[in-house]
Amino acid sequence: MAYYSAIGGNKPIDRESILQLIESKGFDAVVISRAANPPASGTSIKPGSVSTKVVRKDGRPIDLFRYDYEELNEPAILKVDLSVVLTTELYASASRQKVWTMETTVSHDESVGYLIHDAADAIVRGLKRDKLIR
């Protein structure tokens, strides 16, 4: 369960509130992820292309060699490449001791949402690999 869902809003994360959640909800472990470095990003711009659409006028004999030209401008595409190193730690609720840690680099060039999804996927794979979850 995400912290903001368990606590009921976007409140600051501190040790006391996490301990209260463990007691009230009965969690057996806590996973904490944080950025180990400032997110790095790179950008590139692919300029849009310009093309022309030609339509011949029809209907009257005088329009035989007349055309309408429509200029089509495709917008430029901004590509942002996000990269962040995450440190993830697993704490056992009963002993309040760290039982597992992992550092991973995630990057994505489409959106922060995809970056978060990739990070969560990497963390779950690590936990499953080390047989801490099924």
Secondary structure, DSSP 8 states (H G I E B T S, - for coil): --HHHHHTSS----HHHHHHHHHHH--SEEEEEEESS--EEEEEEE---EEEEEEE--SSGGGTT-EEEEEEE---EEEEEEEEEEEEEEEETTTTEEEEEEEEEEEESS-HHHHHHHHHHHHHHHHHHTTS--
